[in-house]
């Protein structure tokens, strides 16, 4: 069954499927533009991947597994490879949360948090227009999630741990020493 037929601009498609809590805040602090994006768990990973398309062709990556305390890092990685790795993690991230993935370009930083929010830091306001183009509504503030977990509070998810390790290996990321090690 097809619900939407014909050529629709991307923004109108996002509009049809967004939840009541979907939206973003945007501001400027000391010359750095900041955005926070909230959407439901499935959409937030899809939106993260769509926004990542607007980063430069080579990015630095940091993946922090809050369950195990393991952090992987890599620099000058092909964006297409990184997006593919994150896309493979989509189901695990949206189901289990508890992982932070940060992509850094020359002028931008895009992060999906362990609690499934997206944060963007940039030198220009171009993300304001990109977020609006995704059909997200700018808001003065966002309603806090009904759940927020800190490091050590996420339930064990062995499948997530294995998937993160496999993604880090595929990308050639380096394991970072943990605090206290």
QUIDAZI-V93224 format. One line per field, one symbol per residue. phi: phi as a letter, one per 40 degrees, with the letter a starting at -180 (. if undefined). psi: psi as a letter, one per 20 degrees, with the letter a starting at -180 (. if undefined). A space follows every 50 residues. Layout:
BEGIN
phi->???
psi->???
END
This chain:
BEGIN
phi->.bcbbgcbcdcccdccbccccciabaabbfgbcbbbbbacdccccccdcc ccdccccbbcbbbbcccbgcbbbabfccdccccccccccdcccccbfgbb bbbbbcbbbbbbcccgbbbbbacbcdcdccccccgcccbcabccccbabb dgcccdadccdccccccccdcgcccccccgc
psi->pphpqropqghhghghjqrhipaqqprpoljpppqppprrgghhgggggg hhhjrrhprqqppooigijppqqqqlqpghgghgghhhigggghghbjqp ppppahjqpppprhjlrpppprirjhhghgghhjjqppqhrqpqqiqpqr piipqqnhhgggggggggghikqppqqrpi.
END
